[in-house]
Amino acid sequence: MLFTSGHESLIFYDAAEDQKTHHLPCKVSCQHCGSPIMDEGRNMIMLFPTLVDGINTQRGREAFKVQSHIFYSQRVLDFVGDGAVKWSGLDRKSERMTDDGELVSEQ
């Protein structure tokens, strides 16, 4: 990821402490317009897809295709037939689930 004008144009917000500070995890926004850019965690970011050039092309959609659903046991929506692996909790650290939310039996 490349910010062309440096971090001076970014606002960091620590929701847990209700402070504008760069303490992970935090929210990152544009200082000029206030647009949200991403949530930054310790080992990950959640980037708003609309900020990625080319996301609405076939190549862009393939690059960001969902590979798995985590915490599927707590889902609000079903994702039936999307071909992605469903996990009851964290991926590879919990049980696999079917599209309908049933646990996959180990055989």
C-alpha positions in Angstrom: 0.0 0.0 0.0 1.3 3.4 -0.9 0.2 6.8 0.4 1.7 9.3 -2.0 1.6 12.3 0.4 2.8 10.5 3.5 1.0 9.9 6.8 0.6 13.6 7.5 -2.7 13.6 5.6 -4.2 10.8 7.6 -6.2 10.8 10.9 -5.8 7.8 13.2 -8.6 7.1 15.7 -8.3 4.6 18.6 -12.0 3.7 19.3 -11.2 1.8 22.5 -9.6 4.9 24.1 -11.7 7.5 22.2 -8.5 9.3 21.1 -6.9 10.5 17.9 -3.8 8.4 18.1 -2.1 5.7 16.1 -2.5 2.8 18.6 -3.5 -0.5 17.0 -6.2 -1.3 16.3 -7.3 2.0 14.9 -9.4 3.6 12.2 -7.7 5.6 9.4 -9.4 8.5 7.6 -8.4 11.3 5.3 -7.5 14.5 7.2 -8.8 16.7 4.4 -12.3 15.3 3.7 -12.8 12.9 6.6 -13.4 9.9 4.3 -12.8 6.6 6.0 -9.9 4.7 4.4 -9.4 1.5 6.4 -9.3 -0.1 9.8 -5.8 -1.1 10.8 -5.2 -4.1 13.1 -2.1 -5.7 14.4 -1.6 -8.1 11.5 -4.2 -6.9 9.0 -6.1 -4.1 7.5 -9.8 -3.8 6.4 -9.6 -1.6 3.3 -12.7 -0.1 1.8 -12.9 -1.8 -1.6 -14.1 1.4 -3.4 -10.7 2.8 -2.8 -8.9 0.2 -4.9 -8.4 1.1 -8.5 -9.8 -1.4 -10.9 -12.0 -3.2 -8.4 -14.9 -3.1 -10.8 -13.1 -5.0 -13.5 -13.1 -8.7 -14.0 -9.5 -8.9 -13.0 -10.2 -6.8 -9.9 -13.1 -8.9 -8.8 -11.0 -12.1 -9.2 -8.2 -10.6 -7.2 -10.6 -9.9 -4.3 -12.7 -13.0 -4.5 -13.8 -14.3 -1.2 -11.8 -17.3 -0.2 -13.6 -18.2 3.1 -16.1 -16.9 5.7 -15.1 -16.8 9.3 -17.4 -16.9 12.3 -20.1 -18.3 10.0 -22.0 -19.7 13.0 -22.7 -16.1 14.0 -23.6 -14.9 10.4 -26.4 -12.5 9.6 -26.7 -13.7 6.0 -26.3 -17.1 4.3 -23.8 -17.4 1.5 -25.1 -20.4 -0.3 -23.3 -21.7 -3.3 -20.4 -19.2 -3.4 -17.8 -21.9 -3.2 -16.0 -20.4 -0.2 -15.1 -22.4 2.8 -17.2 -21.6 5.9 -15.6 -21.8 9.4 -17.5 -21.7 12.8 -14.8 -19.4 14.2 -11.4 -18.5 13.0 -10.2 -20.2 9.8 -8.3 -23.4 10.3 -8.7 -23.1 14.1 -12.4 -24.0 14.2 -14.8 -26.4 12.6 -15.9 -26.2 9.0 -19.5 -25.6 8.2 -21.9 -26.2 5.3 -23.6 -23.4 3.4 -26.6 -23.9 5.7 -24.6 -23.5 8.9 -24.4 -27.2 9.9 -21.0 -28.5 11.2 -19.2 -30.7 8.6 -18.8 -34.2 10.1 -15.3 -35.6 10.1 -15.1 -38.9 8.3 
